[in-house]
Amino acid sequence: MMPERPPKETRVLLLAPTTKDLSASAALLRAGGIPCHACRDLADACGEIAAGAGALVVPEEAVLGGRGKALARILGEQPAWSSLPTIVLTAAGPDSAAKVRSILELGDVTLLKRPLEVVTFLNAVRAALRDRERQYQVRDHLAEREAVEATLREQDERLRFALAAGRLGSWELDLETGALACSDICRANYGRAPGEALAFDDVLRAIHPEERQRVRDAVAEAGAGRRALDVEYRTVWPDGSTHWVLARGRVDGRGRMSGVSLDITERKEAEEALRDADRKKDDFIAMLAHELRNPLAPIRNGLQVMRLAGGDAHAVARARAMMERQLAHMVRLVDDLLDVSRLSRQKMELRKERVLLADAVNAAVEATRPLMEAAGHELEVSLPPGPIFLDADPTRLSQVFSNLLSNSARYTEPGGRIRLAASRRGGEVAVSVRDNGIGIPREELAGIFEMFSQVDRSLERSHGGLGIGLALVKGLVEMHGGTVAAESEGRGSTFTVRLPLGEAAGKAPAQAVADGDHGPRRVLIADDSRDGAESLAMMLRLLGDEVRTARDGIEAVELAGEFRPEVILMDVGMPRLNGLDATRRIREQDWGRGIAIIALTGWGQDGDRDRSREAGCDGHLVKPVDLPDLERALADATG
């Protein structure tokens, strides 16, 4: 029984003299249970060969007169195990020697005279596929042999390494006298010259004090025959460096223990790094849960206040403002997490333009103003006179400064002082954020910009922090060609960002243009979340739009055909038919080609935007969407 092959590996690539012959031949093969693919021309056939083929059928007209050179080249470039069976359909009458020679240059060729007999044609194709299957078996055998050889090479490397390490660190301990015979390299690790005597007590003195008794007990148990020696310990070498050592040995009948010692410092450091990363991950998950619950509580309380307030407009307004602040905080948390993911996978892209430093700083100050005011901090901003231009992504640059300001606000006691200052230094600008907060311990300064880094301070625990803000700062600054550093001496901290200056000449930064009034729009909202769809529909109806809602992709397609909306806000993950497939179906209709379709989804990575664009969406908004962003997208779609 032949093994299961990928469909493309068993198909017959078919090229016939005429369209009629192509259809007839394809129907004949399929009737015989032989999968086939009809090729438009020889170039199409050459392209399909690379994707996989069991055999090739071509007419002689396609390969004679130099036209088969491309095919011959493709066939000649196949792996050593492969010789694609090719059936050439020749015209009736005698074949010239030149023609036969030209055709045979293609390699593994079978000639069949036209007009074809059905049985002859099918038998020739089946024989070609059997030949191809034997080639695949050879390929499988070669791949299996290569895998075995690779495994043997790896095992051989490990064995040679183990033997080498064993010889370098081999030793023999006389259990009665304590004398230790070992290699010169092993002796040098304990500060002894080649040939100099070494005793077990000398080794114990070099072992870390916390490990000595455990090693002594392990050797005693092994010497008593209760078990083989297998112990790991820390030792201090003559140069003062600390190393982890693995010692393994067995006792023979002469009262001697023979074994090897290996330096496993790198392995132990890697294990500790993994444990540290695991601890940071657990801390981060716990902190994330805490940070997400914090805004959820006032949002839930706000809903209760609005329900109980009745006609108290002031109470409703205060509750609504509070809920908006907390929702904005949650959105920032999720955005930071997405940004961290993009940075770690090197998927973040900067949209650079000519930016005024003052604009980026002012945007950051406005973003952090509520946090500053809530803590009663005094914020001072000092910028040099005259404009300073940077080649930067304005959004990301503002994010850098706002993250630093937020960090200082969280780690400074209420009523503290925070100062943001900038200055030109040669071809760069230095922007520093200084606070008089609780500072950063000296031993933790080096890792302050690492992902999920958390300094365990009481203020942090009370004011929040996921340990990703400074990692984002470092990643974004470095993407702009700059550097960031932290300083702290006792009280207070200073973070300094250095960025290269941009060109002073050029087009001024673009100014936002206010959206004008618009008339009623027909909008279809497709979302399987009933609350999400209905709340969005209520908002758009208050803006004067005519709105319909659909609960899944099938309903969205049907309702779009009846309602003929100007804009569709399309959720991506929906039952029965997802939003991308629903978009494709709508685009296939004549009436659906002019509809603006905007993906409105919780998926916001670059790859998600690419997929929605490929499906036919005109825009991509990430939930939860701000009203100004939604209005701008609708205006762009219908403008």
C-alpha positions in Angstrom: 0.0 0.0 0.0 1.4 3.4 -1.1 1.9 6.0 1.6 -0.4 9.0 1.7 1.0 11.8 -0.4 0.2 15.5 -0.5 -2.4 16.0 -3.3 -0.1 18.1 -5.4 2.6 15.4 -5.5 0.3 12.9 -7.2 -1.5 15.1 -9.7 -0.8 15.1 -13.5 0.0 18.5 -15.0 -1.9 18.6 -18.3 -1.2 20.7 -21.3 -3.1 19.9 -24.6 -2.9 21.3 -28.2 -6.4 22.9 -28.0 -8.9 23.9 -25.3 -11.2 21.1 -26.5 -8.4 18.5 -26.2 -7.5 19.8 -22.7 -11.1 19.5 -21.4 -11.4 16.0 -22.9 -8.1 14.8 -21.5 -8.8 16.2 -18.1 -12.2 14.5 -18.1 -10.6 11.2 -19.1 -8.1 11.3 -16.3 -10.6 12.2 -13.7 -12.9 9.4 -14.8 -10.0 7.1 -14.3 -9.5 8.3 -10.8 -6.3 10.3 -11.6 -6.1 13.8 -10.2 -5.0 16.4 -12.7 -4.4 20.1 -13.1 -5.1 21.8 -16.5 -2.3 24.3 -17.4 -2.9 27.4 -19.5 0.4 27.3 -21.2 4.0 26.0 -20.8 5.0 28.8 -18.5 2.0 27.9 -16.2 3.1 24.3 -16.3 6.7 25.2 -15.3 5.4 27.2 -12.3 3.2 24.3 -11.2 6.1 21.9 -11.3 7.7 23.7 -8.4 4.5 23.3 -6.4 4.5 19.5 -6.9 3.6 17.1 -9.7 3.4 13.3 -10.3 3.7 13.5 -14.1 3.6 16.0 -17.0 1.6 15.7 -20.2 2.5 18.2 -23.0 2.0 18.3 -26.8 5.2 18.4 -29.0 4.2 21.8 -30.3 4.8 23.3 -26.8 8.4 22.0 -26.6 9.9 22.0 -30.1 11.7 24.9 -31.8 13.5 26.0 -28.7 10.2 26.5 -26.8 11.0 23.7 -24.4 14.3 25.2 -23.1 12.6 26.7 -20.0 11.0 23.4 -19.3 14.3 21.5 -19.7 15.9 24.0 -17.3 13.2 23.4 -14.7 13.4 19.7 -15.0 17.2 19.8 -14.9 17.2 21.7 -11.6 15.3 19.0 -9.7 16.9 17.2 -6.8 19.1 14.2 -7.5 16.3 11.8 -6.6 13.8 13.4 -8.9 13.2 12.8 -12.6 9.6 14.0 -13.4 8.0 11.6 -15.8 7.0 13.5 -19.0 4.6 12.3 -21.6 4.9 14.1 -25.0 2.0 13.8 -27.4 3.5 13.7 -30.9 1.8 14.3 -34.2 0.8 11.5 -36.5 3.4 10.3 -39.0 7.1 9.5 -38.8 9.3 11.3 -36.3 12.5 12.9 -37.4 15.7 12.2 -35.6 16.2 15.9 -34.7 12.7 16.1 -33.2 13.2 12.9 -31.1 16.6 14.2 -29.9 15.1 17.6 -29.0 12.2 15.9 -27.0 14.5 13.4 -25.2 16.6 16.3 -23.9 13.7 16.8 -21.4 14.8 13.7 -19.5 12.4 10.9 -18.4 10.2 11.1 -21.6 7.5 8.8 -23.0 6.3 9.5 -26.6 2.6 8.9 -27.5 1.2 9.3 -31.0 -1.9 11.2 -31.7 -4.7 10.5 -32.0 -4.6 8.8 -28.6 -6.2 5.5 -27.7 -7.9 5.8 -24.3 -6.4 2.7 -22.8 -2.9 3.5 -24.1 -3.1 7.0 -22.7 -4.3 5.9 -19.3 -1.8 3.1 -19.0 1.0 5.5 -19.9 -0.1 7.9 -17.2 -0.5 5.2 -14.6 3.0 3.9 -15.4 4.4 7.4 -15.1 2.8 7.8 -11.7 4.2 4.5 -10.5 7.6 5.6 -11.6 7.1 8.9 -9.7 6.0 7.0 -6.6 9.3 5.0 -6.6 11.1 8.3 -6.8 9.2 9.5 -3.8 10.2 6.3 -1.9 13.8 7.0 -2.7 13.3 10.6 -1.4 11.7 9.3 1.8 14.6 6.9 2.3 17.2 9.6 1.7 15.4 11.9 4.1 15.2 9.2 6.7 18.8 8.3 6.3 19.8 12.0 6.6 17.8 12.3 9.8 19.5 9.2 11.2 22.9 10.5 10.2 22.1 13.9 11.8 21.1 12.1 15.0 24.2 10.0 15.0 26.4 13.1 14.4 24.7 14.8 17.3 25.1 11.8 19.6 28.8 11.5 18.5 29.4 15.2 19.3 27.8 14.7 22.7 29.8 11.6 23.4 33.1 13.2 22.3 32.3 16.2 24.5 31.4 14.0 27.4 34.6 12.0 27.0 36.7 15.1 26.6 35.2 16.7 29.7 35.6 13.4 31.6 39.3 13.2 30.7 39.9 16.8 31.6 38.0 16.6 34.9 38.7 12.9 35.8 39.8 12.0 39.3 40.3 9.1 41.7 39.8 9.4 45.5 41.4 7.0 48.0 38.6 6.7 50.6 41.0 5.6 53.3 43.7 8.2 53.0 41.7 11.0 51.4 44.4 11.4 48.7 43.0 12.7 45.4 44.6 11.9 42.0 43.2 14.0 39.2 44.1 15.6 35.8 46.3 18.6 35.7 43.4 20.8 34.7 41.3 19.6 37.5 44.3 20.1 39.9 44.8 23.7 38.6 41.1 24.5 39.4 42.2 24.1 43.1 45.4 26.1 42.8 47.8 23.2 42.5 50.7 22.9 40.1 50.9 19.8 37.7 51.9 16.8 39.7 51.4 18.5 43.1 49.6 16.5 45.7 45.9 17.2 46.3 43.7 15.9 49.1 39.9 15.7 49.5 40.1 18.3 52.3 41.7 20.7 49.8 38.6 20.3 47.6 36.3 20.8 50.5 38.0 24.1 51.4 37.4 25.4 47.9 33.7 24.5 48.0 31.2 27.2 49.0 30.6 27.0 52.8 26.8 26.4 52.2 27.6 23.3 50.1 30.5 21.6 52.0 28.5 19.4 54.4 26.2 18.3 51.6 29.2 17.2 49.5 30.9 15.5 52.5 27.7 13.5 53.2 27.3 12.5 49.5 30.9 11.2 49.3 30.4 9.3 52.6 27.2 7.6 51.4 28.8 6.7 48.1 31.8 5.3 49.9 29.6 3.2 52.1 28.1 1.7 48.9 24.6 3.0 49.5 24.5 4.9 46.2 26.7 6.3 43.4 28.1 9.8 43.8 26.1 12.4 41.9 26.3 15.8 43.5 26.3 19.5 42.3 28.0 22.2 44.3 29.5 25.7 44.1 33.2 26.1 44.2 35.5 29.2 44.3 38.5 28.9 41.9 41.9 30.6 42.5 40.9 33.6 40.4 38.0 34.3 42.7 35.3 33.2 40.3 32.4 31.0 41.5 31.5 28.0 39.4 29.0 25.2 39.6 30.5 21.7 39.4 28.8 18.3 38.8 30.8 15.4 40.3 29.9 11.8 39.5 31.7 8.7 40.6 31.5 5.0 41.7 33.5 2.9 44.2 35.5 -0.1 43.1 36.6 -3.1 45.1 39.9 -1.5 46.0 38.3 1.2 48.2 38.8 3.8 45.6 36.2 6.1 44.1 36.7 7.1 40.4 34.7 9.8 38.6 34.6 12.9 36.6 33.8 16.6 37.4 32.1 18.9 34.9 31.8 22.7 35.0 28.0 23.2 34.7 28.0 27.0 35.5 26.4 27.9 32.2 23.6 25.4 32.7 22.9 26.6 36.2 22.9 30.2 35.1 20.4 29.3 32.3 18.2 27.5 34.8 18.2 30.4 37.2 17.4 32.8 34.3 14.4 30.6 33.4 13.3 30.5 37.0 13.6 34.3 37.2 11.7 34.7 34.0 9.0 32.4 35.3 8.7 34.4 38.6 8.5 37.7 36.6 5.7 36.2 34.5 3.7 35.0 37.5 4.2 38.5 39.1 3.1 40.1 35.9 0.0 38.0 35.5 -1.0 38.7 39.1 -0.4 42.5 38.6 -2.3 42.5 35.3 -5.3 40.9 37.1 -5.0 43.6 39.8 -4.7 46.4 37.3 -7.7 45.3 35.3 -9.9 44.9 38.3 -9.1 48.3 39.6 -10.9 50.2 36.8 -13.7 47.6 36.6 -14.8 48.4 40.2 -15.6 52.1 39.6 -17.1 51.3 36.3 -19.5 48.9 37.9 -20.2 51.4 40.7 -20.8 54.1 38.2 -23.5 52.0 36.5 -25.2 51.5 39.9 -25.0 55.3 40.6 -26.6 56.0 37.2 -29.4 53.5 37.9 -30.1 55.0 41.4 -29.6 58.6 40.5 -32.9 59.0 38.8 -33.3 62.7 37.8 -30.0 63.8 39.5 -28.2 65.0 36.3 -25.2 66.1 38.3 -24.6 62.6 39.8 -25.1 61.0 36.4 -22.6 63.4 34.8 -20.0 62.7 37.6 -20.5 58.9 37.3 -20.2 59.1 33.5 -16.9 61.2 33.7 -15.5 58.7 36.2 -16.4 55.7 34.0 -14.8 57.4 30.9 -11.6 57.9 32.8 -11.4 54.3 34.0 -12.3 53.0 30.6 -9.5 55.1 29.1 -7.1 53.6 31.7 -8.1 50.1 30.7 -7.6 50.9 27.0 -4.1 52.2 27.7 -3.3 49.0 29.6 -4.4 46.8 26.6 -2.6 49.1 24.1 0.6 48.8 26.2 0.4 45.0 26.1 -0.1 45.0 22.4 2.9 47.4 21.9 5.0 45.1 24.1 4.1 42.2 21.9 4.9 44.1 18.7 8.3 45.2 20.1 9.2 41.7 21.2 8.4 40.3 17.8 9.9 43.2 16.0 6.6 43.9 14.3 6.2 47.5 15.3 6.5 50.1 12.5 7.2 53.8 13.0 5.4 56.4 11.0 8.0 59.1 11.0 7.5 62.7 10.0 8.9 66.0 10.9 7.8 66.7 14.5 8.2 69.6 16.8 9.6 68.4 20.2 7.3 70.9 21.9 4.2 69.3 20.4 5.2 65.8 21.5 6.0 67.1 25.0 2.7 69.0 25.3 0.7 66.0 24.2 2.4 63.9 26.9 1.7 66.5 29.5 -1.9 66.6 28.6 -2.2 62.8 28.7 -0.7 62.7 32.2 -2.4 65.8 33.6 -5.2 63.9 35.4 -2.6 61.6 37.1 -0.6 64.7 38.2 -3.6 66.6 39.5 -4.9 63.5 41.4 -1.6 63.2 43.2 -1.2 67.0 43.8 2.2 67.0 42.0 3.9 70.2 40.8 5.0 69.7 37.2 7.5 72.0 35.6 8.3 71.9 31.9 11.4 73.7 30.5 12.1 73.7 26.8 14.9 75.6 25.0 13.9 78.7 23.0 13.2 78.2 19.3 11.7 75.1 17.5 13.5 71.7 17.8 12.5 69.4 15.0 12.8 65.6 15.2 12.3 62.9 12.5 10.0 60.8 14.6 6.6 59.1 15.0 4.6 61.8 16.8 2.4 59.3 18.6 5.2 57.0 19.8 7.4 60.0 20.8 4.5 61.4 22.9 4.1 57.9 24.4 7.8 57.8 25.5 7.4 61.1 27.4 4.0 60.3 28.9 5.3 56.9 30.1 8.2 58.6 31.9 5.9 61.3 33.4 3.5 58.6 34.6 6.3 56.6 36.1 7.5 59.6 38.1 4.0 60.4 39.2 3.4 56.9 40.5 6.7 56.7 42.4 6.5 60.2 44.0 4.6 60.8 47.2 1.6 63.1 46.9 2.5 66.8 46.6 5.9 66.0 44.9 7.8 67.8 42.3 8.4 66.6 38.8 10.5 68.5 36.2 10.7 67.8 32.4 13.6 69.6 30.8 15.1 69.6 27.3 18.4 70.9 25.9 20.4 70.7 22.6 23.6 68.8 22.8 25.5 68.9 19.5 23.5 66.9 17.0 21.0 65.6 19.5 18.4 66.7 22.0 18.4 65.5 25.6 15.1 65.3 27.4 15.1 64.5 31.1 12.3 63.7 33.6 13.3 64.2 37.2 11.3 63.6 40.4 11.9 63.8 44.1 10.2 60.5 44.7 11.3 57.4 46.5 14.1 56.6 44.1 15.4 53.3 42.7 17.8 51.0 44.6 21.3 51.0 43.1 21.3 47.2 42.5 18.1 47.4 40.5 19.1 50.3 38.2 20.7 48.0 35.6 17.5 46.0 35.0 14.9 48.8 35.3 14.3 48.8 31.5 13.8 45.0 31.3 10.4 43.6 30.4 8.1 43.0 33.4 10.7 44.6 35.7 9.1 45.4 39.1 10.7 47.3 41.9 8.9 46.1 45.0 8.0 49.5 46.6 4.9 50.2 48.6 3.9 53.2 46.3 4.0 50.9 43.3 1.7 48.4 44.9 -0.8 51.2 45.7 -0.6 53.1 42.5 -0.3 50.3 40.0 2.2 49.4 37.2 2.6 46.4 35.0 6.4 46.7 34.7 6.2 47.3 30.9 6.2 51.1 30.6 9.9 51.6 30.8 10.6 48.6 28.6 8.3 50.3 26.0 10.3 53.5 26.5 13.6 51.8 25.8 12.3 50.0 22.7 10.7 53.0 21.2 13.6 55.3 21.9 16.1 52.8 20.3 13.8 52.5 17.2 14.2 56.3 16.8 18.0 55.9 17.0 18.3 57.2 20.5 19.2 56.1 24.0 17.6 56.2 27.5 19.3 56.0 30.9 18.2 56.1 34.5 19.9 57.6 37.5 19.0 57.5 41.2 21.0 58.5 44.3 18.9 57.9 47.4 15.8 60.0 46.9 14.5 60.8 43.5 15.1 59.5 40.0 16.1 61.0 36.7 15.4 59.4 33.3 17.2 61.0 30.3 16.3 60.3 26.6 18.7 61.4 23.9 17.4 61.6 20.3 19.1 62.7 17.1 17.9 66.1 15.8 15.9 66.2 12.5 16.3 68.6 9.6 15.2 72.2 10.3 13.9 72.6 6.8 10.9 70.9 5.2 7.2 70.8 5.3 5.6 71.7 8.6 3.7 69.1 10.6 0.2 68.4 9.3 -2.6 70.0 11.3 -5.7 68.1 12.1 -8.8 69.2 10.1 -12.1 69.3 11.9 -14.8 67.1 10.5 -17.7 68.9 9.0 -21.4 68.2 9.5 -22.8 65.2 7.7 -26.3 64.1 6.7 -27.9 60.8 7.8 -25.9 57.7 6.8 -27.2 54.2 6.3 -25.0 52.0 8.6 -25.0 48.3 9.1 -23.4 46.9 12.3 -22.5 43.2 12.2 -21.4 41.9 15.6 -22.4 38.8 17.5 -22.1 40.8 20.8 -25.7 42.0 21.4 -24.7 44.6 23.9 -21.8 45.8 21.7 -24.0 46.1 18.6 -26.9 47.7 20.3 -24.9 50.3 22.2 -23.0 51.3 19.0 -26.3 51.5 17.2 -27.8 53.7 19.9 -24.8 56.0 19.6 -25.0 56.3 15.8 -28.8 56.9 15.9 -28.3 59.8 18.3 -25.9 61.2 15.7 -28.7 61.0 13.1 -27.7 57.9 11.3 -30.1 55.1 10.1 -28.8 51.9 11.6 -29.5 48.1 11.2 -27.7 45.3 13.1 -26.8 41.7 12.2 -25.8 39.0 14.6 -23.5 36.8 12.4 -21.9 36.8 9.0 -24.7 35.2 7.1 -27.2 37.7 8.4 -24.8 40.5 7.6 -24.6 39.4 3.9 -28.4 39.0 3.6 -29.2 42.3 5.4 -26.6 44.2 3.3 -28.4 43.0 0.1 -31.7 44.3 1.4 -30.6 47.5 3.3 -27.9 48.6 0.9 -25.9 50.5 3.5 -23.3 53.1 2.8 -21.1 51.8 5.5 -20.7 48.4 7.2 -19.0 48.1 10.6 -17.9 44.5 10.5 -16.9 42.4 13.5 -14.3 39.8 12.5 -15.0 36.9 14.9 -18.7 35.9 14.3 -20.5 32.5 14.2 -21.8 30.8 11.0 -19.6 33.1 8.8 -16.7 35.2 10.0 -16.5 38.9 9.2 -13.7 38.5 6.6 -15.5 35.9 4.7 -18.7 37.9 4.9 -16.8 40.9 3.4 -15.6 38.7 0.6 -19.1 37.6 -0.3 -20.4 41.2 -0.2 -17.6 42.3 -2.5 -18.5 39.6 -5.0 -21.9 41.3 -5.5 -22.4 44.1 -7.9 -24.2 46.2 -5.3 -21.5 45.4 -2.7 -18.5 46.9 -4.5 -19.2 50.5 -3.6 -20.0 49.9 0.1 -17.4 51.1 2.6 -16.6 48.2 4.9 -14.7 48.9 8.1 -13.5 46.1 10.3 -14.4 46.8 14.0 -12.7 44.1 16.1 -10.7 43.4 19.2 -7.8 42.1 17.0 -5.4 45.0 16.4 -2.0 43.5 15.4 -0.4 44.4 12.1 -1.2 40.9 10.7 -4.8 41.4 11.6 -4.9 44.7 9.7 -3.3 43.0 6.7 -5.9 40.2 6.7 -8.8 42.6 6.9 -7.4 44.7 4.0 -6.9 41.6 1.9 -10.5 40.5 2.5 -11.7 43.9 1.1 -12.1 46.1 4.2 -11.5 49.8 3.7 -10.5 50.5 7.3 -9.7 48.7 10.6 -10.8 50.0 14.0 -9.9 48.3 17.3 -12.5 47.9 20.1 -13.2 49.8 22.2 -13.2 52.7 19.7 -13.4 56.4 20.7 -16.3 58.3 19.3 -14.0 60.9 17.5 -12.1 58.0 15.8 -15.3 56.4 14.8 -16.7 59.6 13.4 -13.5 60.3 11.5 -13.6 56.8 10.0 -17.2 57.1 8.9 -16.5 60.6 7.4 -13.6 59.2 5.5 -15.7 56.3 4.3 -18.6 58.4 3.1 -16.7 61.5 2.0 
